[in-house]
Structures are given as structure tokens and as C-alpha cells.
């Protein structure tokens, strides 16, 4: 269509396009076939497609969407090509799934590994940098899981599919607060300050009493300390 043929007042073109009216009847049939094709293909790719999907399943979903989108709306495109593409996608998805179930190394290459973000109440800064997870994101996730400070955390994992797994300490100690600074009244109700200090950057507990704020953290070398907190009684 030439630029001079375009008009904002041409509502027939904007709403319907340049397809004949009877194509809407055919569109119902096409939509039904495409919907059935997606349901069958996802069923054949297994139950994992209904849960938190991995990179393998994500690639399959995007490929299916690209394959079925064009013939769904274009009257000059047939239904058979996306069927062939879908069969290929199902084949390779199932092939990769079977291979990953038999080889941990292959699974690591295709799906990635889990990583430890918090270990014994201390942030794992190298892993955070590698996974591109910020401290604010971790603190937000911990708050959503009912955590008030890092001393309550034994381990926090980020799984290969991007989900978080938390293991709490049986007996919470002291640690760096994860509550936001914009709500100090809530923090005062939930947490009590102690005489110990923790690194504001990674949460490492000072082994000796901090006599000067110029002392470097033994874990991350940062020079910023805050009083360690514990759950309020």
C-alpha cells in the first residue's frame, strides 16, 4: 500500500484490513485448528510445559508462536506448514528433554545450573554478579518469603529456571536487615539492634568490635557497617 493511500479516517482498513468478509468465517476454522494444534503439541511435550518452563520449553513456545501466527491471519498461507514446523519442534524438544534426563553435563549446558545467592546469612557477591541479580532484588524476594534479616537465611538458591528456593535457619541469629529504609517504624517493631556490626554490602558479621568505620570488610573489602539486627521479642 502506498503512503498516500493511508488515512486515519479509513476505519474499514484499520478494523478489517484488506481481506474479504467471508475470510472471517474461515478464520474461525483456522483459529480452532491452531488452538487444537497448540494443545496437542504442548501435551506431547510433557507436563513441564504446564509448570515453570525451562529455556528448552521457552524456545519451543516462542517457535510455536512464530509458526502459527502468520497462517492464522493471512488468507494466502496454508495450515500444513505450521503443522510440519510443530512436529519438528516437538521432536527436538523431546529429544533434548530425554538427553538432559540422562546427562547432568548436557543439562548444565542447555538449562544452566542452580546458584547460591545467600550462604549462612551472607550475600554471595560473585554469584550475584554472574547471575546479574541485584541486592535489592534478593532483599525483595526474601521479604516476600517472610524474612526480616539475613541471619534468618541458611541458603537461598536461584534455580536453573529462575525460581528461588529458601532454606531458613532453625535458630535465627543476627544479620543485616532486609527491610526497606522508607519504613523505619515497621523495622523498629520487627527488629532490635544489637551491639554487633555487619557489612552493609554483603552482610558479613564483624568478628571483632568495629572501632572505626574505615575498617574493611574481610569478605568484600567494603567500608560501610551497620548494627546487626535480630527479631524483636
Secondary structure by P-SEA (a helix, b strand, c coil): cccccccccccccccccccccaaaaaaaaaaaaaaaaaaaaaaaacccccccccaaaaaaaaaaaaaaccccccccccaaaaaaaaaaaaaaaaaaaaaaaccaaaaaacbbbbbbcccccccaaaaaaaacccaaaaaaaaaaacccccccccbbbbcccbbbbbbbbccccbbbbccccccaaaaaaccccccbbbbcccccccccccccccccccccccccccccccccc
